[in-house]
Amino acid sequence: MQNKVLLLDELGEKYGKTHIYHNLKTPAEGIKLLCINYPELARDLATSHEQGIFYKVTQVNQELSFDDLNLPIGCNDLVITPIISGSKGVVRALTGIALVVATGGFGAGFGTTLLGNTGLNAFGAAVASITAKVGVALMIGGVTEMLTPQPTLPSTIDFDGAFTNFTGGPGSLIKGANGIQSFAYTGPTNVSGLGKTIPVVYGKVLVGSLIVGASITPESENTTKSKFFRKAGKNTFTINSDKVGSKFVFVGGIVAKLFKKLSLKGGGRSYYKGKRKTLALDKSEQEITTTALNGNVVASKDGPHGTKKYGIAFFIKGLIDRVGSPTSTFIDGFITFQVIIKENESRDIVGRHQITIRGLLTPSNAHRVGFLVKFPFAFFPDKEQYKVFVQLIDFSVLDSCVFQVIEHGMGLQ
């Protein structure tokens, strides 16, 4: 009886597509004859799994298992097809080395055929002994392991003392629309997180994006001006991240307090006397001493006009921002600024202080906050006149914000 063994794809191109044998008893016998006629085929089969190549053996479109290779072959053609690991629709994928094992090809005599060296017969015999005990299970098991779903993590995992809820599968992995973890190489689902399946693509596949970084900007186009991230009010106002009250407190390297009305203490000196300067919302140095005595602050080393008693009173309202568009939610605004004090003639800097104010204050006068900050500076020997500048370093506020210096001088309270 004549039997045909067909090698498809790369095998057929290299060793010929059609091979005719007579009176074959089993599929394994046909594979053995091929390996004897083509020694390189035996070596290719034994190492192909290292390149991710497996084999589908069929008769009359029925896939054969490892055990089926030693059953009677009958009269139908035997077809051997190389497949890529992970190919869709394959029920029984066999490793090339499993095909060799099915032929008894790791016996002592077959060592010469497979390895091409008569001195390796002993190696073939040793391998045969191991294969008889554990080899077949492991060689074939490699395919089974490849097709086995990955285990799921427990629903609650302890990380550094904090409990984090995980869904099934690799940590933080976004699942498909049906909520089930998928490890398929084809599918439009977008994935992100630790433990993602990274496919090696052969041919054409339909895949979703692999997210490596993401950010979220909360914004609602339906939000009206009445929507706030939190309740607005004077109680949201902070200086250097600390709240201040009606008494002087130390906050981030400076001394500050809130006020409603100002007065002078112990013969102090003020300069604006009811006038005020509105600061521009830009990053230029803005001089605030232009309306002072002779355009300067006049100070002494000690006494009621001492440099250590100098302070500035500010008004702020509209310290507020939005998440994004002009109709999005209101959030806290902030201004970081420096007060720079220079000796009048040399313009040497004798004092520099930086402050950050933050809060959720509307432009309404009901949310206007007055705060007084002390800005001591070094006394320049034999120099009494100094100039003071305010410079905004960074800010995020709406254009409706009003930031003013309402007074400065020694002994303000």
C-alpha positions as CSV (number, residue, x, y, z in Angstrom):
1,M,0.0,0.0,0.0
2,Q,1.3,3.4,-1.0
3,N,1.3,6.2,1.6
4,K,2.0,9.9,1.1
5,V,3.6,12.2,3.7
6,L,3.2,15.9,2.9
7,L,5.4,18.6,4.3
8,L,3.9,22.1,4.1
9,D,5.3,25.6,4.2
10,E,9.0,25.9,5.3
11,L,9.4,22.1,5.6
12,G,8.1,21.5,2.1
13,E,10.3,24.2,0.6
14,K,13.5,22.7,2.3
15,Y,12.9,19.0,2.0
16,G,10.2,18.7,-0.7
17,K,6.5,18.7,-0.4
18,T,5.5,15.1,-1.3
19,H,7.2,11.9,0.0
20,I,5.8,8.5,-1.1
21,Y,6.4,5.4,1.0
22,H,5.0,1.9,0.9
23,N,3.4,-0.2,3.6
24,L,3.8,2.3,6.5
25,K,2.4,0.9,9.7
26,T,2.1,4.2,11.7
27,P,2.5,7.9,11.2
28,A,5.6,7.7,13.5
29,E,7.2,5.3,11.0
30,G,6.7,7.8,8.2
31,I,8.4,10.6,10.2
32,K,11.2,8.2,11.1
33,L,11.9,7.4,7.4
34,L,11.9,11.2,6.7
35,C,14.5,11.7,9.4
36,I,16.7,8.9,8.1
37,N,16.5,10.2,4.5
38,Y,17.1,13.8,5.6
39,P,19.3,13.9,8.7
40,E,19.0,17.7,8.8
41,L,15.3,17.3,9.2
42,A,15.8,15.5,12.5
43,R,18.0,18.2,13.8
44,D,15.5,20.9,12.7
45,L,12.7,19.1,14.5
46,A,14.7,18.7,17.6
47,T,15.6,22.4,17.9
48,S,12.6,24.2,16.3
49,H,10.8,24.9,19.6
50,E,13.7,27.2,20.4
51,Q,12.5,29.5,17.6
52,G,8.8,29.1,18.7
53,I,8.0,26.7,15.9
54,F,5.6,23.8,16.6
55,Y,3.9,21.2,14.4
56,K,0.3,20.2,13.5
57,V,0.0,16.6,12.2
58,T,-3.3,15.8,10.5
59,Q,-5.0,13.0,8.5
60,V,-8.3,13.8,6.8
61,N,-8.4,17.2,8.6
62,Q,-8.2,15.5,12.0
63,E,-5.3,16.7,14.2
64,L,-3.3,13.8,15.7
65,S,-2.1,13.8,19.3
66,F,1.2,12.4,20.4
67,D,-0.4,9.0,21.2
68,D,-2.0,8.9,17.8
69,L,1.4,8.8,16.1
70,N,1.8,5.1,16.9
71,L,-1.7,4.1,15.8
72,P,-2.2,2.4,12.3
73,I,-1.8,5.0,9.6
74,G,-4.4,3.6,7.2
75,C,-4.5,4.8,3.6
76,N,-5.0,8.6,4.1
77,D,-2.2,11.2,3.5
78,L,-0.2,12.3,6.5
79,V,0.2,16.1,6.6
80,I,2.8,17.9,8.7
81,T,2.4,21.6,9.0
82,P,4.8,24.0,10.9
83,I,2.9,26.6,13.1
84,I,3.9,29.6,15.1
85,S,3.5,29.2,18.9
86,G,0.2,30.7,20.0
87,S,-1.5,30.3,16.6
88,K,-5.3,30.5,16.7
89,G,-7.5,27.5,16.1
90,V,-4.8,24.8,16.8
91,V,-6.1,22.1,19.2
92,R,-3.1,19.8,19.3
93,A,0.3,21.5,18.7
94,L,3.3,19.1,19.0
95,T,6.9,20.1,19.5
96,G,9.3,18.9,16.8
97,I,11.3,17.0,19.5
98,A,8.0,15.1,20.4
99,L,7.8,14.0,16.8
100,V,11.3,12.6,17.0
101,V,10.6,10.9,20.3
102,A,7.5,9.3,18.8
103,T,9.7,7.6,16.2
104,G,12.0,6.1,19.0
105,G,14.5,8.5,17.5
106,F,16.5,9.0,20.7
107,G,17.8,5.5,20.8
108,A,21.5,4.6,20.6
109,G,21.5,4.1,16.9
110,F,19.5,7.2,16.2
111,G,22.1,9.4,17.9
112,T,24.2,9.2,14.8
113,T,21.4,10.3,12.5
114,L,20.2,13.1,14.7
115,L,23.6,14.5,15.7
116,G,25.7,13.5,12.8
117,N,28.6,12.0,14.8
118,T,29.2,8.3,15.5
119,G,30.9,9.3,18.8
120,L,27.6,10.6,20.1
121,N,25.8,7.2,20.2
122,A,26.4,7.1,23.9
123,F,24.7,10.5,24.2
124,G,21.7,9.2,22.2
125,A,21.4,6.2,24.6
126,A,21.6,8.4,27.7
127,V,19.0,10.8,26.3
128,A,16.8,7.9,25.5
129,S,17.0,6.6,29.0
130,I,16.0,10.0,30.4
131,T,13.3,10.5,27.8
132,A,11.7,7.2,28.7
133,K,11.1,8.4,32.2
134,V,10.4,12.1,32.1
135,G,11.3,13.5,28.6
136,V,8.1,12.9,26.7
137,A,6.0,14.6,29.4
138,L,8.2,17.6,29.6
139,M,8.7,18.0,25.9
140,I,5.0,17.9,25.1
141,G,4.1,19.7,28.3
142,G,5.9,22.8,26.9
143,V,3.0,23.3,24.5
144,T,0.4,22.6,27.2
145,E,2.0,25.2,29.4
146,M,2.0,27.8,26.6
147,L,-1.8,27.3,26.2
148,T,-2.6,27.3,30.0
149,P,-4.2,30.6,31.3
150,Q,-2.1,32.6,33.6
151,P,-3.1,32.4,37.3
152,T,-5.0,35.2,38.9
153,L,-3.8,37.2,41.8
154,P,-5.8,37.3,45.1
155,S,-8.4,40.0,45.4
156,T,-6.5,41.7,48.2
157,I,-2.7,42.1,48.4
158,D,-0.7,43.7,51.2
159,F,1.9,46.2,49.9
160,D,4.0,47.8,52.6
161,G,1.2,47.5,55.1
162,A,-1.5,49.0,52.8
163,F,-4.2,46.9,51.3
164,T,-4.8,47.3,47.7
165,N,-7.7,45.7,45.8
166,F,-6.7,43.9,42.6
167,T,-9.0,42.4,40.0
168,G,-8.1,39.1,38.5
169,G,-5.0,38.7,36.4
170,P,-1.9,40.9,36.4
171,G,-2.0,43.9,38.8
172,S,-3.9,46.9,37.6
173,L,-4.6,45.4,34.2
174,I,-7.5,46.9,32.3
175,K,-9.8,44.2,31.0
176,G,-11.9,43.9,27.9
177,A,-15.5,45.0,27.6
178,N,-16.7,41.7,29.1
179,G,-14.6,42.2,32.2
180,I,-12.5,39.0,31.6
181,Q,-8.7,39.0,31.4
182,S,-7.6,38.1,27.9
183,F,-4.2,36.8,26.9
184,A,-5.0,36.4,23.2
185,Y,-2.6,38.0,20.7
186,T,-5.5,39.3,18.6
187,G,-8.0,41.7,20.0
188,P,-8.7,45.5,19.9
189,T,-8.8,45.9,23.7
190,N,-6.5,48.7,25.1
191,V,-4.4,47.5,28.0
192,S,-2.3,49.1,30.7
193,G,-0.7,48.2,34.0
194,L,1.9,45.7,35.3
195,G,2.0,42.1,33.9
196,K,0.6,42.8,30.4
197,T,0.9,40.3,27.7
198,I,3.4,41.6,25.1
199,P,2.8,39.6,21.9
200,V,5.3,38.8,19.2
201,V,3.5,39.5,16.0
202,Y,3.7,37.3,12.9
203,G,1.7,38.3,9.9
204,K,-1.3,40.5,10.3
205,V,-3.1,40.9,13.6
206,L,-5.8,43.2,15.1
207,V,-4.5,44.7,18.3
208,G,-5.4,47.5,20.7
209,S,-3.0,50.1,21.9
210,L,-0.5,49.4,24.7
211,I,-0.7,52.3,27.1
212,V,2.7,53.2,28.7
213,G,1.6,56.5,30.4
214,A,-1.5,58.4,31.0
215,S,-2.8,61.4,32.9
216,I,-6.2,62.6,33.9
217,T,-7.5,66.1,33.8
218,P,-10.8,66.5,35.5
219,E,-13.0,68.8,33.6
220,S,-16.7,69.2,32.8
221,E,-18.0,71.3,30.0
222,N,-21.4,71.3,31.8
223,T,-20.0,72.9,35.0
224,T,-21.4,76.4,35.7
225,K,-19.8,79.2,37.6
226,S,-21.5,78.1,40.7
227,K,-19.5,74.8,40.8
228,F,-16.4,74.8,43.1
229,F,-13.8,72.2,43.9
230,R,-14.5,73.0,47.6
231,K,-16.4,75.7,49.4
232,A,-14.9,79.1,48.7
233,G,-14.1,81.5,51.6
234,K,-11.5,83.2,53.7
235,N,-10.9,80.0,55.7
236,T,-9.2,78.5,52.5
237,F,-6.5,81.2,52.6
238,T,-3.0,80.1,53.5
239,I,0.5,81.6,53.6
240,N,3.3,79.2,52.9
241,S,0.8,76.4,53.3
242,D,-0.2,77.4,56.8
243,K,-3.3,79.1,58.0
244,V,-2.9,82.4,59.9
245,G,-5.1,84.3,62.3
246,S,-5.3,87.7,63.9
247,K,-2.0,87.2,65.8
248,F,1.5,87.1,64.4
249,V,2.7,83.6,63.7
250,F,5.8,82.1,62.2
251,V,5.0,80.5,58.8
252,G,7.7,79.2,56.5
253,G,10.5,81.6,57.6
254,I,8.4,84.8,57.9
255,V,6.0,86.3,60.5
256,A,2.5,87.1,59.3
257,K,-1.1,87.7,60.5
258,L,-4.5,88.7,59.1
259,F,-6.0,92.1,59.7
260,K,-9.1,94.1,59.2
261,K,-7.8,97.6,60.1
262,L,-4.2,99.0,60.4
263,S,-2.6,101.2,62.9
264,L,0.9,102.3,63.9
265,K,2.7,101.2,67.1
266,G,5.1,103.3,69.2
267,G,6.0,106.1,66.8
268,G,6.2,103.9,63.7
269,R,6.1,105.3,60.2
270,S,3.8,104.5,57.3
271,Y,4.0,105.8,53.7
272,Y,0.9,105.2,51.6
273,K,-1.5,107.0,54.0
274,G,-4.7,105.8,52.4
275,K,-3.2,105.2,48.9
276,R,-2.6,101.7,47.5
277,K,-0.7,100.1,44.7
278,T,-2.3,97.3,42.6
279,L,0.3,94.8,41.5
280,A,0.3,93.7,37.9
281,L,0.0,89.9,37.3
282,D,3.3,89.6,35.6
283,K,6.9,88.6,36.6
284,S,8.6,92.0,36.5
285,E,10.1,93.7,39.5
286,Q,7.5,96.2,40.7
287,E,8.6,99.0,42.9
288,I,6.3,99.9,45.8
289,T,8.2,102.8,47.3
290,T,7.4,105.4,44.5
291,T,4.9,107.1,46.8
292,A,7.1,106.8,49.9
293,L,9.1,109.7,51.5
294,N,11.4,110.9,48.6
295,G,10.5,107.7,46.9
296,N,12.3,105.6,49.5
297,V,11.9,103.9,52.8
298,V,13.8,105.8,55.5
299,A,15.1,103.5,58.2
300,S,17.5,103.3,61.0
301,K,19.4,100.5,62.6
302,D,17.3,100.4,65.8
303,G,14.4,102.3,67.4
304,P,10.9,102.8,66.1
305,H,12.1,103.1,62.5
306,G,14.5,100.1,62.8
307,T,14.9,97.9,59.8
308,K,13.7,94.9,61.8
309,K,10.3,96.5,62.2
310,Y,9.5,96.9,58.5
311,G,6.4,95.3,57.2
312,I,4.0,95.3,54.2
313,A,0.2,95.1,54.3
314,F,-1.6,93.4,51.3
315,F,-5.1,92.9,50.1
316,I,-6.0,89.9,47.9
317,K,-9.3,88.9,46.3
318,G,-10.1,86.7,43.4
319,L,-7.4,84.2,44.4
320,I,-9.1,81.5,42.3
321,D,-8.5,79.4,39.2
322,R,-10.3,76.9,36.9
323,V,-9.5,73.4,36.0
324,G,-9.4,74.0,32.3
325,S,-11.9,75.8,30.1
326,P,-13.7,79.0,31.1
327,T,-16.7,77.0,32.1
328,S,-14.9,74.3,34.1
329,T,-14.8,73.9,37.9
330,F,-13.2,76.5,40.2
331,I,-10.2,75.4,42.1
332,D,-7.6,77.1,44.4
333,G,-5.4,79.8,42.9
334,F,-1.9,80.6,44.1
335,I,0.7,83.4,43.9
336,T,4.4,83.0,44.7
337,F,6.2,86.3,45.1
338,Q,9.4,87.8,46.5
339,V,9.9,91.0,48.4
340,I,13.3,92.5,47.5
341,I,14.8,95.4,49.5
342,K,17.8,97.3,48.0
343,E,20.0,100.1,49.3
344,N,19.0,103.2,47.4
345,E,22.3,104.3,45.9
346,S,24.3,101.1,45.4
347,R,21.1,99.0,44.8
348,D,22.7,96.2,46.8
349,I,20.2,93.8,48.0
350,V,19.8,93.9,51.8
351,G,16.7,91.8,52.1
352,R,14.9,89.1,50.1
353,H,11.9,87.1,51.2
354,Q,9.7,84.7,49.3
355,I,6.0,83.8,50.1
356,T,3.3,81.7,48.5
357,I,-0.3,82.5,49.1
358,R,-3.1,80.1,48.2
359,G,-6.8,79.9,48.5
360,L,-10.2,79.7,47.0
361,L,-11.3,83.4,47.1
362,T,-13.9,84.8,44.7
363,P,-13.6,88.4,43.3
364,S,-16.2,89.5,45.8
365,N,-15.3,92.0,48.6
366,A,-16.8,89.5,51.0
367,H,-13.8,87.2,50.2
368,R,-11.2,90.0,50.3
369,V,-8.3,89.0,52.7
370,G,-5.9,91.5,54.3
371,F,-2.6,90.1,55.6
372,L,0.4,91.8,57.1
373,V,3.9,90.4,56.8
374,K,7.1,91.5,58.4
375,F,10.1,91.8,56.1
376,P,13.2,92.7,58.2
377,F,16.3,93.7,56.3
378,A,20.0,94.5,57.0
379,F,20.9,98.1,57.9
380,F,23.5,99.5,55.5
381,P,26.1,101.6,57.5
382,D,25.5,105.3,57.1
383,K,22.7,104.7,54.6
384,E,19.1,105.5,55.6
385,Q,17.1,105.2,52.3
386,Y,16.0,101.9,50.7
387,K,13.8,100.9,47.8
388,V,11.3,97.9,48.0
389,F,10.2,95.8,45.1
390,V,7.6,93.0,44.7
391,Q,8.2,90.4,42.0
392,L,5.8,87.6,41.2
393,I,7.7,84.3,40.6
394,D,4.8,82.0,39.7
395,F,1.0,82.3,39.8
396,S,-2.1,80.5,38.6
397,V,-5.1,82.8,39.0
398,L,-7.9,84.2,36.9
399,D,-7.7,87.7,35.3
400,S,-10.2,88.9,37.9
401,C,-7.7,88.5,40.7
402,V,-6.8,91.8,42.5
403,F,-3.5,91.9,44.5
404,Q,-2.7,95.2,46.2
405,V,-0.1,96.7,48.6
406,I,-2.2,99.0,50.8
407,E,0.5,100.1,53.2
408,H,4.1,99.6,54.2
409,G,6.4,100.9,56.9
410,M,7.7,100.4,60.4
411,G,5.5,99.5,63.4
412,L,2.4,98.5,61.4
413,Q,-0.2,96.5,63.4
